[in-house]
Amino acid sequence: MSTGTSTNRSFIQMALGHRAFVIGVVLSGFFILLALLSFVWTPFDPTKLSIATKLRTPSLEHWFGTDHFGRDIFSMIMVGARVSIAVAFVAVGIGISLGVPLGLYAAARRGSLVDEIIMRGNDLVFAFPSLLLAIMITAVFGPGAINAIIAIGIFNVPVFARLARGAALSLWTRDFILAARVAGKNKARISAEHILPNIANLLIVQGTIQFSLAILAEAALAYVGLGAQPPLPSWGRMLADAQTLISLAPHMALFPGFAIIITVLGLNLMGDGLRDLFDPRLRHGRG
């Protein structure tokens, strides 16, 4: 058996033995499966209005009840999961694809004018709260899922830029990096071949955390009417629709609220588990 295979098997065994990580994967995986399933099947059409069945409580026919327009809430949650996960995935992808190269470049040019410009640019973005920044962008360019993705993605760029720069700086003085420089490799090649693989674990963990924050941000934007637009269901807008009917039909708020809580909790548990599994100092202390 090769060393790589043994290492992979050992990691899988440790992951399966980490309770928080397993719970996080199960919770997150459940809503990911719901989102995928919604492409081919939902119990009812989530956009079809049926006033005759409005505000029905949970039953065998409508598992989570219906809303004030008679739409099936479980079907809406399935499609809403698709929207939230898609927005978060693309937004975090934007943050990684732009932020990591910027951070690596800044670390490679430490102390230079370029490094200073990149870091002060990050500070400028961080000066605005993420939700306020997203509201500003969507207010200028209009509401919608695409603009929500851009807004959330922009805020993720400095997060990954700072993380990549900080982690890379700690590696640039290591012996294997000095050996690579002696071998004639330029800074860009060293960053790609030696720095990036050694900080990938940190980026994966942070990506999981930012994914959960992006889902919250998407729900917040949808709540104030700046996210995905009707007739496409969204968890945040479902909560907004339910706020005036909370005493009459509490199930309208409970189920989308629980969907957001469980998904974010699952992603955070998974992120904590990955951090423990990737960090040998924490691996033996928790599980």
C-alpha positions in Angstrom: 0.0 0.0 0.0 1.4 3.4 -1.0 2.1 6.1 1.6 -0.5 8.4 -0.1 -3.2 5.8 0.2 -2.4 5.2 3.8 -2.5 8.9 4.6 -5.8 9.3 2.8 -7.3 6.3 4.7 -6.0 7.6 8.0 -7.5 11.1 7.3 -10.9 9.5 6.4 -10.9 7.5 9.6 -10.1 10.6 11.7 -12.8 12.5 9.9 -15.4 9.8 10.6 -14.4 9.8 14.2 -14.8 13.6 14.6 -18.4 14.1 15.8 -18.7 17.8 15.0 -17.4 17.2 11.4 -19.7 14.3 10.8 -22.7 16.2 12.1 -21.8 19.2 10.0 -21.4 17.1 6.8 -24.8 15.5 7.4 -26.6 18.8 8.0 -25.0 20.6 5.1 -25.3 17.6 2.9 -29.0 17.3 3.5 -29.7 20.8 2.2 -27.3 20.3 -0.7 -29.3 17.1 -1.7 -32.5 19.1 -1.4 -31.1 21.7 -3.7 -30.0 19.2 -6.2 -33.3 17.3 -6.0 -35.2 20.5 -6.7 -33.9 20.6 -10.2 -35.9 17.4 -11.1 -38.6 17.2 -8.5 -40.6 19.2 -5.9 -43.9 18.1 -4.2 -45.6 21.1 -5.7 -44.8 23.9 -8.1 -43.2 26.5 -5.7 -44.3 29.4 -7.9 -48.0 28.4 -8.4 -50.5 30.5 -6.5 -53.5 28.8 -5.0 -55.6 31.1 -2.8 -58.0 28.2 -2.0 -55.1 26.5 0.0 -53.5 29.5 1.6 -52.1 29.5 5.1 -52.7 25.8 5.6 -50.8 24.3 8.5 -48.4 21.3 8.1 -50.1 18.1 7.0 -49.5 14.9 5.1 -50.3 16.8 1.8 -48.3 19.9 2.6 -45.5 18.8 4.9 -44.5 22.4 6.0 -47.9 24.0 5.2 -48.6 26.7 2.7 -48.0 30.5 2.7 -50.4 33.4 2.2 -50.5 32.7 -1.5 -51.1 29.0 -1.2 -47.6 28.0 -2.2 -46.1 24.9 -0.7 -43.5 25.9 1.8 -41.5 22.7 1.6 -41.2 23.1 -2.2 -40.1 26.7 -1.7 -37.5 25.7 0.8 -36.1 23.2 -1.7 -35.7 25.8 -4.4 -34.6 28.4 -1.9 -31.8 26.0 -0.9 -30.7 25.9 -4.5 -30.6 29.7 -4.7 -28.8 30.2 -1.4 -26.2 27.6 -2.1 -25.6 28.8 -5.7 -25.2 32.4 -4.6 -22.8 31.5 -1.7 -20.8 29.1 -3.9 -20.2 31.6 -6.7 -19.6 34.5 -4.3 -17.0 32.5 -2.3 -15.4 31.4 -5.6 -15.0 35.0 -6.6 -13.4 35.7 -3.2 -10.9 32.9 -3.6 -10.1 33.4 -7.3 -9.3 37.1 -6.8 -8.3 37.3 -3.1 -5.8 34.4 -3.0 -3.6 35.6 -6.0 -3.7 39.2 -4.6 -2.6 37.9 -1.2 0.2 35.7 -2.6 1.4 38.6 -4.8 1.5 41.0 -1.8 3.4 38.5 0.3 5.9 37.9 -2.5 6.4 41.7 -2.7 6.4 42.3 1.0 7.2 45.9 2.0 6.8 47.2 -1.6 4.4 49.9 -2.9 2.3 47.1 -4.5 2.0 45.3 -1.2 0.9 48.6 0.5 -1.7 49.4 -2.2 -3.2 45.9 -2.0 -3.4 45.9 1.8 -4.9 49.5 2.0 -7.4 48.4 -0.6 -8.4 45.6 1.6 -8.8 48.0 4.5 -11.0 50.2 2.4 -13.4 47.3 1.7 -13.3 46.2 5.3 -14.3 49.7 6.4 -17.8 49.0 5.1 -19.9 46.4 6.9 -20.6 43.5 4.5 -24.4 44.0 4.4 -24.0 47.7 3.9 -21.6 47.2 1.0 -24.0 44.7 -0.6 -26.9 47.0 -0.2 -24.9 49.8 -1.8 -24.0 47.7 -4.8 -27.5 46.2 -5.3 -29.1 49.6 -4.8 -26.9 51.1 -7.7 -27.1 48.1 -10.1 -30.6 46.8 -9.1 -31.8 43.9 -7.0 -31.3 40.3 -8.2 -29.2 37.1 -7.6 -26.4 38.2 -9.9 -25.8 41.5 -8.2 -26.1 39.8 -4.8 -23.3 37.4 -5.9 -21.1 40.3 -7.0 -21.7 42.2 -3.7 -21.0 39.2 -1.5 -18.1 38.2 -3.7 -16.4 41.6 -3.4 -16.5 41.4 0.4 -14.9 38.0 0.3 -11.9 39.2 -1.7 -10.1 41.0 1.2 -10.8 38.1 3.5 -8.9 35.6 1.4 -6.3 38.2 0.4 -5.4 38.8 4.1 -5.4 35.1 4.9 -3.2 34.2 1.9 -0.8 37.0 2.6 -0.4 36.2 6.3 0.0 32.5 5.7 2.4 33.0 2.8 4.6 35.5 4.8 5.3 32.8 7.4 6.6 30.4 4.7 8.8 32.8 2.7 11.7 32.4 5.2 11.5 28.6 5.4 14.4 26.5 4.1 12.5 24.8 1.3 11.5 28.2 -0.1 15.1 29.4 0.1 16.2 26.2 -1.7 13.6 26.9 -4.5 15.0 30.5 -4.9 18.5 29.2 -5.1 17.3 26.7 -7.8 16.4 29.8 -9.9 12.6 29.8 -9.5 11.0 33.1 -9.7 8.5 34.4 -7.1 5.4 33.6 -9.1 6.5 30.0 -9.6 7.4 29.6 -6.0 4.0 31.0 -4.9 2.2 28.6 -7.2 4.3 25.5 -6.6 5.3 25.8 -3.0 3.4 28.4 -1.1 -0.2 27.7 -2.4 -0.1 23.9 -1.7 1.1 24.6 1.9 -1.7 27.1 2.7 -4.5 25.2 0.9 -5.8 23.7 4.2 -6.3 27.1 5.7 -8.1 28.3 2.6 -10.4 25.3 2.6 -11.4 25.9 6.2 -11.9 29.6 5.7 -13.8 28.9 2.5 -16.3 26.8 4.5 -16.8 29.5 7.1 -17.2 32.2 4.4 -19.8 29.9 2.7 -22.0 30.0 5.7 -21.6 33.7 6.1 -22.5 34.1 2.4 -25.7 32.2 2.9 -26.6 34.5 5.8 -25.7 37.6 3.6 -27.9 36.3 0.8 -30.8 35.7 3.1 -30.3 39.2 4.6 -30.3 40.8 1.1 -33.4 38.8 0.1 -35.1 39.9 3.3 -34.8 43.5 2.4 -35.8 42.8 -1.2 -32.3 43.1 -2.8 -31.7 39.4 -3.4 -33.2 36.9 -5.8 -36.5 38.3 -7.1 -40.0 36.7 -7.4 -41.1 34.3 -8.6 -37.9 32.6 -7.6 -38.2 31.5 -3.9 -35.6 32.7 -1.4 -35.3 31.9 2.3 -34.8 35.5 3.3 -37.8 36.7 1.3 -39.9 33.9 2.8 -39.1 35.3 6.3 -39.9 38.8 5.1 -43.3 37.6 3.8 -44.0 35.9 7.1 -43.2 38.7 9.5 -46.7 40.3 9.3 -48.4 36.9 9.7 -46.3 35.4 12.5 -49.2 35.2 14.9 -51.6 33.8 12.4 -49.3 31.4 10.5 -46.0 30.9 12.5 -45.0 27.9 10.3 -44.3 30.4 7.5 -41.4 31.8 9.5 -40.3 28.7 11.4 -39.4 26.5 8.5 -37.3 28.9 6.4 -35.7 30.1 9.6 -34.8 26.6 10.7 -33.4 26.0 7.2 -31.0 28.9 7.5 -30.0 28.0 11.0 -29.4 24.3 10.3 -27.5 25.0 7.1 -25.2 27.6 8.7 -24.7 25.5 11.8 -23.8 22.5 9.6 -21.2 24.5 7.6 -19.7 26.0 10.8 -19.4 22.6 12.4 -17.8 21.2 9.2 -15.4 24.1 9.1 -14.4 23.6 12.8 -14.0 19.9 12.1 -11.7 20.6 9.1 -9.7 23.0 11.2 -9.1 20.3 13.8 -8.3 17.6 11.3 -5.8 19.8 9.4 -4.1 21.1 12.6 -2.1 18.4 14.4 -2.1 20.6 17.6 -5.9 20.4 17.7 -6.4 16.9 16.3 -5.8 15.1 19.6 -7.6 17.6 21.8 -11.0 17.4 20.3 -13.2 15.0 18.5 
